[in-house]
Amino acid sequence: MTEPMPDSGTDLPLDPETTETSETAAAAAEKAAAGVREARAEHVGTGAPGARDRTVVHLMRHGEVENPHKILYGRLPDYHLSDLGREMAEVVAEHLADRDLALVVHSPLERTAETAAPTLERHGLAAVVDPRVIEAGNKFEGRRFRKRLLLDPRRWWWVRDPTVPTWGESYHAISKRMMAAIEDARDHAGGREVLVVSHQLPIWTIRSALESRRLWHDPRRRQCNLASLTSVTFVGDEVVDVTYTEPAAHLYARAAKTPGA
């Protein structure tokens, strides 16, 4: 398996030497996991008729983005796939060509719509745009990351607690909205498969919550590469497996090795 790419164009690169206490990490993980439980509670009784159907929801990170100025773009509009990103989207469409896809969902941002397009065309489906799978909010959005950003005392309050994180949308909020979107997609598919094209941080957050891992982490250590698939398998309403694949791994050598890829 290849090494994950650098961070997502949303996150602050963290100091790899930074550590947290086990108590702080556990509290952060529990808070995010609570979001998953809340989302599940809101879906009780809303499942499709085939209550024990096997349904797979593939969470795909978008392909490489054209970002020559290395901006932390977050939710900003007009960030499109690079030529390599479009090639990655085509590779994943080929990878999923024989799957029984009932639904293709993407976030409202252009890079996910462009990533979903080849799969939509192959399966003759219309896209479903779901704002719940959008990139995480971030106070540093629109800036080019440089270390001096964090040396400015006006911004110290933003980064006071990486376990939340305090510079952006909370892990609790991300996990809750992602779980709700995943379960709605699962209920719609009812025994088939779904592709949800989203973003690195939301995908990694919900995977970590489902696998009961702490949510506070170094963004560079996520296993959520460009155009990767994190596949959540349900039997009925229960998650029975989470797997990770990189159909476009052979293209990573040509990808930008900078934040914002």
RATAVEN-V374362 format. One record per backbone hydrogen bond with DSSP energy under -1.0 kcal/mol. NH is the residue of the N-H (numbers start at 1). CO is the residue of the C=O. Records with the same first field share a line. If there is no record, write none. Layout:
NH=CO  CO
This chain:
18=15
25=21
26=22
27=23
28=24
29=25
30=26
31=27
32=28
33=29
34=30
36=32
37=33
38=34
39=35
40=36
41=37
42=38
43=40
44=41
46=43
51=49
53=50
55=234
56=192
57=232
58=194
59=230
60=196
61=228
62=198
65=261
66=80
70=67
72=143
73=71
74=9
76=73
82=64
86=82
87=83
88=84
89=85
90=86
91=87
92=88
93=89
94=90
95=91
96=92
97=94
99=96
101=99
102=193
105=195
106=128
107=197
113=109
114=110
115=111
116=112
117=113
120=116
121=117
122=118
123=119
125=120
128=104
130=106
133=130
134=131
139=167
141=138
142=72
143=140
149=146
150=147
155=152
160=157
164=161
166=161
168=165
169=137
171=164
174=170
175=171
176=172
177=173
178=174
179=175
180=176
181=177
182=178
183=179
184=180
185=181
186=182
187=183
188=184
189=185
190=186
193=100
194=56
195=103
196=58
197=105
198=60
203=199
204=200
205=201
206=202
207=203
208=204
209=205
210=206
211=207
212=209
213=208
221=218
222=219
224=222
227=62
228=225
229=245
230=59
231=243
232=57
233=241
234=55
235=238
236=53
238=235
240=233
241=233
243=231
245=229
249=246
251=248
252=249
254=251
255=252
260=7
261=258
